[in-house]
Amino acid sequence: MRQHPDHTSPVHRSNRDSGFTLPELLISMMISGILIVSISMAFTTVLRTQSQATNRLAESKDITFVQTWMPVDLSSALETFNTPSDAALLTKLAALNPPMSIRALQPSGAGLPGTNVITIVRPDLVAGPAVYYIVSYRYHQVGGEWQISRFEILNPGLASEVVKVVGVAHEIPAPPPGWTEKVDSPIHAVEVTARNQVILRPIGENVTFNFESGNKFISGGAGLSAENALPADGSGGLTNPSAPPSRCGGRMALVIDSSGSVNPFRTQARNASKSFITSFSGTPYSLSLNEFNTSSFGMIGTNGRQQNRAPYVSLLNGGAAVSGLNTRVDNLVFDGWTNWEDGFRVASSNNNGTRAGAPIGVEQPDLLVFITDGEPNRIRNSVGNSVSANEAVSTTAAAALADAARRSGTETIGIMVGNASNSSAAMRRLLDVAGGVGSNNLWNGSVSPTGVVTVGNAATADVFKGSFDQLGGILKSIMIAECGGTLTLQKRIQTSPTVVEIPPQGKFTFNTTLGARVLDRAVTSSVTFDYTFRPVDGGSKPVQVRETTPGYRFLRAECTAGGISVPSPVLTDGTAGISVTVSVDQAVSCLMISEPQS
């Protein structure tokens, strides 16, 4: 019989209790403490890194805004003022010739918020001689946040003055103690300094943005469109940027209403469209030609149609490309109903998707020009068929696609022709589609009975209107806004008396009064210069183009405007180049031809 020990007996247990001893407990506490500290440090690092990443992303958005607008504004500047006082700013504007003003800054005006950082007077490149608008960068507070906003002031000083905000930088520091709004310059946030201060006449400004993080970003530019003298950079070259980028060029989609109601006016519609296409000949635009009626089509051949957007055709070398597009217009058949939604769909989508599944396509157009003669009465249903709908439903469907196109970077322009252009309801619908709901940005130009075009605000208008007889002039005003007063240069090499070839590679430098541009054949096919026209120019100006072509001897140029030859005599001063006249209503294109040096 096994003896069972009692409580007073010595006990030798074969199975110990699982609890910690004191040394084990101390060791486990030490290890746990180390782990907790490590995890806390890692978590803190993650939070700090996430915050830094968020700040960098926010700053990158601000930099995108700054770099999109500041160099362009300054490169087109006729005058700049960085006085923080609104009263002093108004005094300086009034002293210009001609005097200028800003109604919003007058005592009776609503006022621009905050402190002036830099105010820029820009020429309106398409509205005609002595027409200007003002851009004002302001430092102000919104909802507790200090920011820089870009205010664009159209028709300054007039009763029709319009002020709109285009772009905002948010990651801007608050003012230091003692700083006074409209009295002190906000140099803690933005510093404006003159370029090339070592010379007697500084050219342009550098603008330094100081972010809350302590980072800095420098932008700026010179008023080159005013044709100020360009300083050397010390090594025989020109300061950078030496010539601002051109506004002319990119991808354009033309969408023509081919519904039955246009048929009585088919000749005017065809001629106006062909003239529009031809006017861009020789410019760095690529055009997609499309039509819509009950449904929409891309125009792809002599009389061909496809359900998705037509391929882009380069207009740079004109000739057969332009002729082919014009032939397609000649073969347009006008019948059916009016489906605005499908018209915007075909231009912004590169497939035949249904209403519910037509994504924005690749190679979005930079510019979409939409011509119609009446209110919409069709939509595309959920399975892709065109069905009847009232004007309100049809407009809403079209507006959704136009909004999507604009969000992807497409500028949309609507043109209403015919009787509907006199209908306030029809115009309201097209404004809501082409400009966005509530837009009132209507073209204020005109076309006279003799065809004389007053460009007006064609560079910024959302919707144009007129009769079919005026359609050609309306389209011309758009062309002038996009490419009027430009000079596009390409390079050709003559290898024999009868053979002229495109150089496969190489860099060619062209100089005009606007500065230098380099044509790098490995990157692009052409370079384009934009010109500003003043009253003394009389609508045109002579331009001398000089080129540097190592290894080649310059021979001549072949220049055209709208497919018509333009004189371009070789310079007589012994330098390689030509003289050509550029007009405000023309896009001049030149082939600069050289031969290899022996």
C-alpha positions in Angstrom: 0.0 0.0 0.0 1.4 3.3 -1.2 1.9 5.9 1.5 0.3 9.3 0.9 2.3 12.2 2.4 0.5 14.5 4.6 0.9 18.3 4.7 3.7 18.1 7.2 5.8 15.7 5.4 8.7 16.8 3.2 7.5 16.9 -0.3 9.6 16.2 -3.5 7.4 17.0 -6.5 8.2 15.6 -9.8 5.9 18.2 -11.6 6.8 21.8 -10.7 4.3 24.7 -10.7 4.4 26.7 -14.1 4.8 30.2 -12.5 7.8 32.6 -13.0 10.6 32.8 -10.6 11.7 36.3 -9.6 14.8 36.3 -11.9 12.6 35.1 -14.7 10.0 37.8 -14.0 12.7 40.5 -14.0 14.1 39.2 -17.3 10.7 39.1 -19.0 9.9 42.6 -17.8 13.2 43.9 -19.3 12.5 42.2 -22.6 9.0 43.5 -22.7 10.2 47.0 -22.0 12.7 46.8 -24.8 10.0 45.5 -27.2 7.5 48.2 -26.2 10.1 51.0 -26.7 11.1 49.5 -30.1 7.5 49.3 -31.2 6.8 52.8 -30.0 9.8 54.2 -31.9 8.8 52.3 -35.0 5.2 53.6 -34.8 6.5 57.1 -34.2 8.7 56.8 -37.2 5.8 55.6 -39.3 3.7 58.5 -38.3 6.5 61.0 -38.9 7.3 59.5 -42.3 3.6 59.5 -43.2 3.3 63.1 -42.2 6.4 64.0 -44.2 5.0 62.1 -47.3 1.7 64.0 -46.9 3.5 67.3 -46.7 5.7 66.5 -49.7 2.6 65.6 -51.7 0.9 68.8 -50.8 4.0 70.8 -51.6 4.3 69.0 -55.0 0.7 70.1 -55.8 1.7 73.7 -54.9 4.8 73.5 -57.1 2.7 72.2 -60.0 0.4 75.2 -59.7 3.3 77.6 -59.5 5.3 76.1 -62.4 2.1 76.0 -64.5 1.3 79.7 -64.2 4.2 81.8 -62.9 6.7 81.4 -65.8 4.0 81.9 -68.4 2.6 85.0 -66.7 6.1 86.5 -66.3 7.2 85.6 -69.9 4.2 87.5 -71.2 4.5 90.4 -68.8 4.5 94.0 -70.1 4.7 95.4 -66.6 5.0 93.9 -63.1 4.4 95.5 -59.6 5.2 93.9 -56.2 4.1 96.8 -54.0 2.0 95.4 -51.1 -0.2 98.5 -50.9 -3.4 98.4 -53.0 -3.4 102.2 -53.1 0.2 102.3 -54.4 -0.7 99.5 -56.9 -3.6 101.5 -58.3 -1.4 104.6 -58.6 1.2 102.6 -60.6 -1.4 101.1 -62.9 -2.9 104.6 -63.5 0.5 105.9 -64.6 0.8 103.4 -67.4 0.3 104.3 -71.1 -2.5 103.6 -71.6 -3.7 104.0 -67.9 -5.1 100.8 -66.3 -7.1 100.1 -63.2 -8.8 97.4 -61.3 -12.4 98.0 -60.3 -12.3 95.4 -57.6 -9.6 97.5 -55.8 -11.6 100.7 -55.9 -13.3 101.9 -52.7 -16.7 100.9 -54.2 -15.4 97.5 -55.3 -15.6 94.2 -53.5 -11.8 94.2 -53.2 -9.2 91.5 -53.8 -8.3 89.7 -50.5 -5.0 90.0 -48.8 -1.7 91.5 -49.8 -0.3 91.8 -53.3 2.7 89.6 -54.0 3.1 90.4 -57.7 0.7 91.9 -60.1 1.3 91.4 -63.8 -0.1 93.3 -66.8 -0.4 90.9 -69.8 -1.3 91.6 -73.4 -4.4 89.9 -74.7 -2.7 88.1 -77.6 -5.9 87.7 -79.6 -8.3 90.4 -78.6 -6.6 93.1 -80.7 -4.1 95.9 -80.2 -3.9 97.7 -76.8 -6.1 95.1 -75.1 -4.7 93.8 -71.8 -5.6 91.8 -68.7 -4.2 91.6 -65.3 -3.0 88.7 -63.1 -2.5 89.3 -59.4 -0.9 86.8 -57.0 -2.2 87.5 -53.5 -1.2 86.4 -50.0 -4.3 86.0 -47.8 -6.0 83.9 -45.2 -8.9 81.5 -45.9 -10.5 79.6 -43.0 -7.4 79.9 -40.8 -5.1 78.8 -43.6 -2.6 81.2 -45.3 -2.3 80.7 -49.0 -1.2 82.3 -52.3 -4.0 82.6 -54.9 -3.7 83.6 -58.6 -6.5 86.1 -59.6 -7.1 86.6 -63.3 -8.8 90.0 -64.0 -10.4 90.2 -67.4 -11.7 93.6 -68.9 -9.9 95.4 -66.0 -11.4 98.8 -65.1 -14.5 98.3 -67.2 -18.0 97.7 -66.0 -17.7 94.2 -67.4 -14.6 93.4 -65.3 -14.4 89.8 -64.3 -12.3 88.4 -61.5 -11.7 84.6 -61.2 -9.3 82.5 -59.1 -7.1 80.2 -61.1 -4.9 78.1 -58.8 -4.0 78.2 -55.1 -0.8 77.3 -53.1 -1.7 76.0 -49.7 1.5 75.0 -47.9 2.4 78.6 -47.1 3.6 79.9 -43.7 1.6 82.3 -41.6 3.0 85.8 -41.1 5.5 86.5 -38.2 4.5 88.7 -35.3 4.3 92.3 -36.2 3.6 91.8 -39.9 0.9 94.0 -41.3 -1.4 93.1 -44.2 -1.3 95.4 -47.3 1.7 97.3 -45.7 4.5 94.7 -45.4 5.6 92.5 -48.3 5.0 88.8 -47.4 8.7 87.9 -47.9 8.4 85.2 -45.2 6.1 83.4 -47.7 7.1 84.7 -51.2 10.2 86.7 -52.2 10.2 88.6 -55.5 13.6 89.7 -56.7 14.8 91.2 -60.0 16.8 89.1 -62.3 20.3 90.0 -63.5 20.8 92.7 -60.9 24.4 93.2 -61.9 23.2 95.0 -65.1 21.6 98.4 -65.3 18.3 97.2 -66.5 17.1 94.0 -64.8 15.1 91.6 -67.0 12.2 89.8 -65.3 11.8 88.4 -61.8 12.8 85.4 -59.7 10.0 84.3 -57.3 11.0 82.1 -54.3 8.2 80.3 -52.5 8.9 79.4 -48.9 6.9 76.5 -47.6 5.8 75.7 -44.0 8.2 72.8 -44.0 11.2 75.1 -44.6 11.6 74.0 -48.2 12.0 76.5 -51.0 11.0 76.5 -54.6 12.2 79.1 -57.1 10.3 80.0 -60.3 10.1 83.1 -62.5 10.8 84.4 -65.9 11.5 87.4 -68.1 9.0 89.6 -70.0 10.1 88.2 -73.4 6.8 88.6 -75.1 7.2 92.3 -74.7 10.4 91.9 -76.6 12.7 93.2 -73.9 16.4 92.9 -74.6 17.9 89.5 -73.6 21.0 89.5 -71.4 23.9 87.1 -71.9 24.5 84.4 -69.4 28.2 85.0 -69.2 29.2 82.2 -71.5 28.0 83.6 -74.8 24.5 82.1 -74.5 21.2 83.6 -73.4 19.5 83.5 -70.0 17.2 80.7 -69.3 14.4 80.7 -70.3 15.4 82.5 -73.4 12.0 82.0 -75.2 8.7 81.1 -73.6 6.9 78.0 -74.9 4.2 78.5 -77.5 0.5 78.3 -76.8 0.0 76.8 -80.3 0.0 73.0 -80.8 -1.2 69.7 -79.3 -4.1 67.4 -80.0 -7.4 68.8 -81.2 -10.7 67.1 -81.8 -13.2 68.8 -84.1 -16.8 67.5 -83.6 -19.3 68.6 -86.4 -23.1 68.4 -86.1 -24.2 66.3 -89.1 -27.9 66.1 -88.1 -30.7 66.7 -90.7 -31.4 70.3 -89.6 -27.9 71.3 -90.8 -28.5 70.0 -94.4 -30.0 73.3 -95.8 -26.8 75.0 -94.7 -24.4 72.2 -95.6 -22.3 74.3 -98.0 -21.6 77.0 -95.3 -20.9 74.3 -92.7 -18.5 72.4 -95.0 -16.7 75.5 -96.2 -16.2 76.9 -92.7 -14.9 73.5 -91.4 -12.5 73.2 -94.2 -11.2 76.7 -93.8 -10.7 76.0 -90.1 -8.7 72.9 -90.8 -6.6 74.6 -93.5 -5.8 77.6 -91.2 -3.9 75.2 -88.9 -1.8 73.8 -91.7 1.9 74.0 -90.8 1.2 74.2 -87.0 2.2 71.6 -84.4 -1.4 70.5 -84.0 -2.8 67.0 -84.7 -6.5 66.8 -85.6 -9.1 64.2 -85.0 -12.2 64.8 -87.2 -15.6 63.5 -85.9 -19.3 64.0 -86.5 -22.5 63.3 -84.6 -26.2 63.1 -85.4 -28.4 60.3 -84.0 -25.2 58.6 -83.0 -21.5 59.7 -83.4 -18.7 58.7 -85.7 -15.0 59.2 -86.2 -14.4 60.2 -89.8 -11.6 58.0 -91.0 -11.6 58.0 -94.8 -13.0 59.6 -98.0 -16.5 58.6 -96.8 -15.7 56.3 -93.9 -17.1 56.2 -90.4 -16.1 54.4 -87.3 -17.8 54.2 -83.9 -14.8 55.6 -81.9 -12.7 58.8 -82.2 -10.9 59.2 -85.5 -7.1 58.9 -85.3 -5.2 62.2 -85.0 -3.7 63.5 -88.2 -0.6 65.7 -88.0 -1.1 69.1 -89.6 2.5 70.1 -89.3 3.4 69.5 -93.0 0.0 70.3 -94.4 -0.4 69.1 -97.9 -1.9 65.7 -98.3 -2.9 65.5 -94.6 -5.0 68.7 -94.8 -6.5 67.8 -98.2 -7.5 64.4 -96.9 -9.3 65.9 -94.0 -11.1 68.4 -96.2 -12.2 65.6 -98.5 -13.8 63.9 -95.6 -15.7 67.1 -94.8 -16.9 67.4 -98.4 -18.4 63.9 -98.1 -20.3 64.6 -94.9 -24.0 63.4 -95.1 -26.4 65.5 -93.0 -29.3 63.5 -91.6 -30.7 62.1 -88.3 -31.3 63.7 -84.9 -29.1 65.6 -82.4 -27.1 63.5 -79.8 -24.8 65.9 -77.9 -23.8 63.2 -75.5 -22.5 61.0 -78.3 -20.7 63.9 -79.8 -18.7 64.4 -76.6 -18.3 60.7 -76.1 -16.7 60.1 -79.5 -14.2 62.9 -79.0 -13.1 61.9 -75.4 -13.4 58.1 -75.6 -11.3 55.8 -77.8 -13.8 52.9 -77.8 -17.4 52.2 -78.5 -18.4 51.8 -74.9 -22.0 52.1 -73.6 -23.2 55.1 -71.6 -22.3 53.3 -68.4 -18.9 52.0 -69.6 -17.3 54.6 -71.9 -14.1 55.5 -70.1 -12.0 58.6 -70.9 -9.7 57.4 -73.7 -6.0 57.6 -74.0 -4.5 60.5 -75.9 -7.2 62.9 -74.7 -7.5 66.0 -76.9 -6.0 69.2 -75.5 -8.8 71.1 -77.3 -12.3 69.9 -78.2 -14.3 72.1 -80.6 -18.0 71.2 -80.7 -20.3 72.6 -83.4 -24.1 72.2 -83.2 -27.2 73.9 -84.6 -29.8 72.9 -82.0 -30.7 71.5 -78.6 -30.1 67.8 -77.9 -32.9 65.2 -78.2 -31.1 61.9 -78.0 -28.9 60.0 -75.4 -27.0 56.8 -75.4 -28.7 54.2 -73.2 -27.1 51.6 -70.9 -26.5 49.2 -73.7 -25.1 51.7 -76.1 -28.1 52.5 -78.3 -29.3 56.0 -79.2 -32.7 56.7 -77.7 -35.0 59.7 -77.6 -34.9 62.0 -74.5 -36.0 65.5 -73.6 -33.6 68.5 -73.7 -33.0 68.5 -70.0 -32.0 64.8 -69.8 -30.0 65.0 -73.0 -28.1 68.1 -71.7 -27.3 66.4 -68.3 -25.9 63.4 -70.1 -23.7 65.5 -72.4 -22.5 67.6 -69.5 -21.3 64.6 -67.5 -19.0 63.6 -70.4 -17.8 67.1 -71.0 -17.0 67.5 -67.3 -15.1 64.2 -67.4 -13.1 65.4 -70.4 -12.2 68.7 -68.6 -11.1 66.8 -65.5 -8.7 64.9 -67.7 -7.2 68.2 -69.1 -9.3 68.9 -72.2 -10.4 72.4 -73.0 -13.9 72.3 -74.4 -15.4 74.9 -76.7 -19.0 75.0 -77.9 -20.3 76.8 -81.0 -24.0 77.3 -81.6 -25.0 78.3 -85.1 -28.3 79.0 -86.9 -31.6 79.9 -85.3 -30.8 78.2 -82.0 -28.1 80.8 -81.4 -30.9 83.3 -80.8 -32.5 81.1 -78.2 -31.6 81.8 -74.6 -32.6 78.3 -73.6 -30.4 76.7 -76.2 -27.5 78.9 -75.3 -28.0 78.1 -71.6 -27.8 74.4 -72.3 -24.6 74.7 -74.4 -23.0 76.9 -71.8 -23.8 74.3 -69.1 -22.2 71.6 -71.2 -19.2 73.2 -72.8 -18.3 75.5 -69.9 -19.8 73.7 -66.9 -23.0 74.2 -65.1 -23.6 77.9 -64.5 -21.0 79.2 -66.9 -21.7 82.6 -68.5 -18.4 82.8 -70.4 -19.9 83.7 -73.8 -17.8 85.0 -76.7 -17.9 88.8 -77.0 -16.4 89.1 -80.4 -18.2 89.4 -83.8 -18.1 88.8 -87.5 -19.1 91.6 -89.8 -21.3 91.2 -92.9 -18.0 91.5 -94.9 -16.3 88.8 -92.9 -14.1 91.0 -90.7 -13.5 89.2 -87.4 -13.3 90.9 -84.0 -11.6 88.3 -81.9 -12.8 89.5 -78.5 -12.3 87.0 -75.7 -11.9 84.0 -78.0 -8.9 82.8 -76.0 -11.0 82.2 -72.9 -14.6 81.9 -74.0 -16.5 78.7 -73.4 -19.3 79.2 -76.0 -19.5 81.0 -79.4 -22.6 81.8 -81.4 -23.7 83.2 -84.8 -25.3 82.4 -88.1 -24.1 79.8 -90.5 -22.8 82.6 -92.7 -20.7 83.7 -89.7 -19.4 80.2 -88.8 -16.2 80.6 -90.8 -15.4 83.9 -89.0 -16.2 82.3 -85.6 -13.8 79.4 -86.3 -11.2 81.9 -87.5 -11.4 83.7 -84.2 -10.6 80.4 -82.4 -7.7 79.7 -84.7 -6.3 83.2 -84.0 -6.7 82.6 -80.3 -4.8 79.3 -80.5 -2.1 80.0 -83.2 -2.5 83.6 -84.5 0.7 85.5 -84.6 3.0 82.4 -84.4 5.9 81.3 -86.4 6.7 77.5 -86.6 10.1 76.4 -87.9 11.1 73.0 -89.2 14.5 71.9 -90.6 15.2 70.3 -93.9 18.5 69.2 -95.6 19.1 69.4 -99.3 21.3 66.5 -100.4 21.1 67.2 -104.1 19.5 69.7 -106.4 16.3 67.6 -106.4 16.3 65.9 -103.0 15.3 67.7 -99.8 15.2 65.4 -96.7 14.2 65.6 -93.0 17.3 65.4 -90.9 17.2 62.2 -88.9 18.9 63.8 -85.9 20.8 66.8 -84.8 20.2 70.1 -82.9 19.5 73.4 -84.7 19.3 76.7 -82.9 17.0 79.5 -84.1 17.2 83.1 -82.8 14.5 85.8 -83.2 13.7 88.9 -81.2 12.0 86.6 -78.6 15.2 84.8 -77.9 16.6 81.4 -78.8 14.9 78.0 -79.3 16.6 74.7 -80.0 15.1 72.3 -82.4 16.3 68.9 -81.2 15.3 66.3 -83.8 15.6 63.5 -81.3 12.8 65.2 -79.3 10.5 67.2 -81.6 9.8 68.1 -85.2 9.4 71.8 -84.9 9.7 74.9 -82.6 7.2 77.7 -82.5 7.5 81.4 -81.5 4.5 83.5 -80.2 4.4 87.2 -81.0 2.7 90.0 -79.3 1.2 92.8 -81.4 1.2 96.5 -80.3 -0.7 99.4 -81.9 2.4 100.5 -83.7 2.7 97.1 -85.4 -0.5 97.6 -87.4 -1.5 93.9 -87.1 1.8 92.5 -88.5 5.5 92.7 -87.9 8.7 91.7 -89.8 10.6 88.9 -88.1 14.2 88.0 -88.7 15.2 84.4 -88.0 18.8 83.5 -87.7 20.0 79.9 -87.3 23.0 78.0 -86.1 23.5 74.7 -88.0 26.9 73.2 -87.4 28.1 71.2 -90.4 25.5 72.8 -92.8 25.3 75.9 -95.0 22.0 77.7 -95.0 20.3 78.0 -98.4 16.7 79.3 -98.1 13.3 78.9 -96.5 9.9 77.9 -97.8 7.2 79.6 -95.8 3.4 79.3 -95.9 0.4 80.5 -93.9 -2.9 78.5 -94.3 -1.3 76.6 -97.2 -0.5 79.8 -99.1 3.1 80.8 -99.8 4.6 83.7 -97.8 7.7 85.6 -99.0 10.8 84.8 -96.9 13.9 86.5 -98.4 17.4 85.4 -97.2 19.1 88.0 -94.9 21.5 90.3 -96.7 23.8 91.0 -93.7 25.9 87.9 -94.2 24.2 85.9 -91.4 22.3 82.6 -92.0 18.6 83.3 -91.9 15.5 84.9 -93.4 13.1 87.8 -93.0 9.4 86.9 -92.8 6.3 88.9 -91.9 4.0 87.5 -89.2 0.4 88.7 -88.9 -1.8 88.6 -85.9 -4.4 86.5 -87.8 -1.9 84.0 -89.3 0.1 80.9 -88.3 3.2 81.1 -90.4 5.2 77.9 -91.0 8.7 77.8 -92.5 11.0 75.0 -93.7 14.5 76.1 -93.0 16.7 74.4 -95.7 20.4 73.9 -95.6 23.0 71.7 -97.4 25.9 69.7 -95.9 29.1 71.6 -95.9 31.8 69.9 -98.0 
